[in-house]
């Protein structure tokens, strides 16, 4: 086996691709394992990222393992140890320490692979084929986890290693047969997206089989395009900046498109494809672009990035305004992320080729170290001041361009002009963001919006907007909170300018929180100990307060709580109460680590339309909830949409089936008609037999019974024979649901379907006054800007002239 790994065959395209595929699968599986078994907080994400980077750097810079078979064996053993340990040990310091060491050990294989192959394969080809495999592995990991849940975690990493072994032993025909069988299976029984990706993998391997293996060509710098007219020290600084800015750029793309398309798995899927595809484009072009051309491109890209950062959401608003469907927005995402990421990936193979194979390990280390620094900087910026993030991005970008063109006559001129535009962007950053957000919400149909709150956490983008009856924004109409661009809750203003008493959230929290709390309180004759999971609106606190001895709210995102406290206190009245606490934590981690037991646990978490929430609305999570209930305690859950027996694959039936599998006693409240919203709710218990009559009497006394039906656990109304409960082993349908929901959200107006693109723009533009372009033109056309810009140009020309002479 060692001969296979270290001999000529490892340099074949399929072997390098398969190794990258294995790395992508392992990294995805590590993330999902930690998210399911330990925590969904950013702690788990940073643990994986930092220890993965540390493992790669360690193996690049040491000879701890200098043997590819041993490294891959260490990776797979470490991975499965982590899966086992996280499944049997509760979250805590010890488990975090063990996971850190095992992620580190898993990543050692990456550094060993690159260190050895970097001495034998041209860097552009090595990074190109490995990155393509990594992209395929990351995408496959996401899709297979959504399709198979934890079965992916248990089985697919081992299968990915088998692909590597078959590739290096020149048995790719077996890979083709395996992929063909998988594609046929999914074509008949499985997820359509998985079928498509598996078919693409099959096509790639067929291409690689019929393409001759790369010749034995160790890296060299004989080509003029491989040269770079700066020193090794400057080159490594550029690599560090490239790694840093790539991470910040990825954060920017995810942040913006989370608001535009919502942060669902399909959005992440497209971001991953486009972002990493940009890497491959940069790798393949690195050998073809001369230093002179790269210098020109760098200056152009600097300007392009500033305009992209300012106008990306505005461009999205225009596409929505034109009535184009979601595919157009996905294309915007793909093009913007692909073009921007491709620039930075040019440098690594070019610099390695220019300075020889001995520079491989150090050069790659500098880029990875830049990525780690970028992650740390993002974390600091989010905690303290997000406004510093993007100005630093442009400062680093300008520094990299300056180092690249430092020997030209334009270097000083560029840096002076660049600093001027960075200052201009920084001073106007908040206004640019607010104007683009207003334009975006106008394009989505909100009347005269104003952005009251905008924040970005490790989990979400959170915005609160207020609409108005008048263009002058004096007469309020409604207020709404958005998480990742999806309306979380809203309320209208009455004629006196105050919030209306009733809203969809009022009704929702009545059935979810107040009704079970009031019922259990009356049955027990004493106040209750209540736990609310989620509930960032804070409205469940006031709903349960009269019946609560003490209420604990567990919410993962502090920005959701902050926005609710600041802009919804008149509605949720949390500040008038004292018998509660708010804990910022992941619901699963909290339940696993708390020693408290509760009379009532309320599941006030968004519907399982996204992976993060789907991992909570399932029977494994409900089993965990059951362990934290006092004897006779009640669990209250929303089935989101109505549980309709005629739709066994619907969300309502799948959630209800999961509850039924865990709790023997339950009552379903089906809000089936006016005046109720079309939702379902279920109260469940392990050992408490409910009284339907008493529940109905409470609803009648509260004037909430009309439009509802109540069913008990043995009711013949529900047939679960064709229903598959939500489970961490079955998340099928998640991606299709993602697509339908944000496509419906974006396509708000089909009145102009018969018009062409430009006619739609003209028709809608008469209805909406876009703010961002007007503000931008005002800033660049005022006297102070023009005088400053003229002075900067003169100074830059003088500096360029002195440099020439």
Secondary structure, DSSP 4 states (H G I P E B T S, - for coil): -HHHHHSGGGGSHHHHHHHHHHHHHHHHHHHHHHHHHT--SHHHHHHHHHHHHHHHHHHHH--S---HHHHHHHHHHHHHHHHHHHHHS-SSHHHHHHHHHHHHHHHHHHHHHHHHHTTTS-HHHHHHHHHHHHHHHHHHHHHHHHHHTHHHHHHHHHHHHHHHHHHHTT-HHHHHHHHHHHHHHHHHHS-HHHHHHHHHHHHHHHHHHHSPPPP-------SGGG--SS-HHHHHHHHHHHHHHHHHHHHHHHHHHHHHH-S-HHHHHHHHHHHHHHHHHHHHHHTT--HHHHHHHHHHHHHHHHHHHHHHHHHHHHHHHTT--HHHHHHHHHHHHHHHHHHHHHHHHHHHHHH-GGGHHHHHHHHHHHHHHHHHHHHHHHHH-THHHHHHHHHHHHHHHHHHTTTSTTHHHHHHHHHHHHHHHHHHHHHHHHHHHHHHHHHTT-TT-EEEEEEE-SS-EEEEEEEESSTTS-SEEEEEEEETTEEEEEEEB-TTSSB-S--HHHHHHIIIIIHHHHHHHHHHTS-EEEEEEE-TT-HHHHHHGGGEEEEEEEES-HHHHHHHHHHSHHHH-GGG--SEEEEES-HHHHHHH----EEEEEEE---TTSHHHHTTSSHHHHHHHHTTEEEEEEEEEEEES---TT-TTSHHHHHHHHHHHH-SEEEEEEE-STTS-SEEEEEEESS----HHHHHHHHHHTT--TTEEEEETT-TT---TT----BTTB-TTHHHHHHHHHHHHH----TTTTS-HHHHHHHHHTT---SHHHHHHHHHHSHHHHHHHHHHHHHHHHHHHHHH-
